[in-house]
């Protein structure tokens, strides 16, 4: 889950529309507004065909994933249907973050899309 300021959450809502859920963070005594950004896109993004479970786990652990470009389609941020505990994103999402001066995110290359 992403945590965003009010301004950043507005930017995410404009760009990602029906692809995210925006929930307020309620903290007693907090004077700033923050929001959880939950990405709703869960797709079969990893190309796991003809790979053993061991090969798939190794691919994910070593950030050497092969993503199915066709399945990713229009999504710039998404969860994988098997490994859904984190988010994956495209270069387009990284560019969007930079263009909108959103800070606090760290990106790690997880693989390539073919």
QUIBELDA-V150830 format. One record per residue. N is the residue number from 1. RES is the residue in three letters. SS is DSSP state (a for helix, b for strand, c for the rest). PHI is phi as a letter, one per 20 degrees, with the letter a starting at -180 (999 if undefined). OMEGA is omega in degrees with one decimal (* if undefined). Layout:
n,res,ss,phi,omega
N,RES,SS,PHI,OMEGA
N,RES,SS,PHI,OMEGA
//
This chain:
n,res,ss,phi,omega
1,UNK,c,999,175.7
2,UNK,b,e,173.0
3,UNK,b,d,-174.0
4,UNK,b,c,172.6
5,UNK,b,f,178.5
6,UNK,a,g,-179.5
7,UNK,a,f,-179.4
8,UNK,a,f,179.9
9,UNK,a,f,176.2
10,UNK,a,f,178.6
11,UNK,a,f,177.7
12,UNK,a,g,-178.8
13,UNK,a,f,179.6
14,UNK,a,f,-175.4
15,UNK,a,f,-170.2
16,UNK,a,d,175.2
17,UNK,a,k,-174.8
18,UNK,a,e,-177.6
19,UNK,a,e,-178.0
20,UNK,b,c,172.5
21,UNK,b,d,-178.0
22,UNK,b,d,-176.5
23,UNK,b,c,-179.8
24,UNK,b,f,174.2
25,UNK,c,e,-179.3
26,UNK,c,d,178.8
27,UNK,c,c,-179.6
28,UNK,c,f,178.1
29,UNK,c,n,179.4
30,UNK,c,e,-178.9
31,UNK,c,e,178.0
32,UNK,c,e,178.0
33,UNK,c,e,175.4
34,UNK,b,c,-176.7
35,UNK,b,c,169.2
36,UNK,b,e,174.7
37,UNK,b,d,-179.6
38,UNK,b,d,180.0
39,UNK,b,e,-175.4
40,UNK,c,e,-177.0
41,UNK,c,f,174.3
42,UNK,b,d,-174.8
43,UNK,b,c,174.7
44,UNK,c,e,-172.7
45,UNK,c,e,-177.6
46,UNK,b,e,176.1
47,UNK,c,e,-176.8
48,UNK,c,d,-178.5
49,UNK,c,f,179.0
50,UNK,c,l,175.1
51,UNK,c,d,176.3
52,UNK,c,f,176.8
53,UNK,a,g,179.0
54,UNK,a,f,178.7
55,UNK,a,f,179.5
56,UNK,a,f,178.9
57,UNK,a,f,179.0
58,UNK,a,f,179.7
59,UNK,a,g,-178.6
60,UNK,a,f,-179.1
61,UNK,a,f,-175.7
62,UNK,c,e,-177.6
63,UNK,c,l,179.9
64,UNK,c,c,-175.1
65,UNK,b,f,170.5
66,UNK,b,d,-178.3
67,UNK,b,e,178.1
68,UNK,c,e,-175.8
69,UNK,a,g,-178.9
70,UNK,a,f,-179.1
71,UNK,a,f,179.4
72,UNK,a,f,175.3
73,UNK,c,l,-174.1
74,UNK,c,e,-175.1
75,UNK,c,f,177.4
76,UNK,c,d,172.2
77,UNK,b,b,-172.4
78,UNK,b,a,171.7
79,UNK,b,d,173.7
80,UNK,b,e,-177.3
81,UNK,c,f,178.1
82,UNK,c,e,-179.7
83,UNK,c,d,-171.0
84,UNK,c,e,-178.4
85,UNK,c,e,179.0
86,UNK,c,b,179.5
87,UNK,c,d,170.5
88,UNK,b,d,178.8
89,UNK,b,b,178.6
90,UNK,c,e,174.8
91,UNK,a,g,178.6
92,UNK,a,f,177.2
93,UNK,a,f,178.7
94,UNK,a,f,177.1
95,UNK,a,f,178.3
96,UNK,a,g,179.0
97,UNK,a,f,-179.7
98,UNK,a,f,-178.3
99,UNK,a,f,-178.6
100,UNK,c,d,177.0
101,UNK,c,l,175.6
102,UNK,c,e,-177.0
103,UNK,c,d,175.3
104,UNK,c,n,178.7
105,UNK,c,d,176.2
106,UNK,c,d,-179.1
107,UNK,c,d,175.8
108,UNK,c,c,178.8
109,UNK,c,f,-177.6
110,UNK,c,d,-179.8
111,UNK,b,q,-178.3
112,UNK,b,c,176.7
113,UNK,b,d,179.6
114,UNK,c,c,*
//
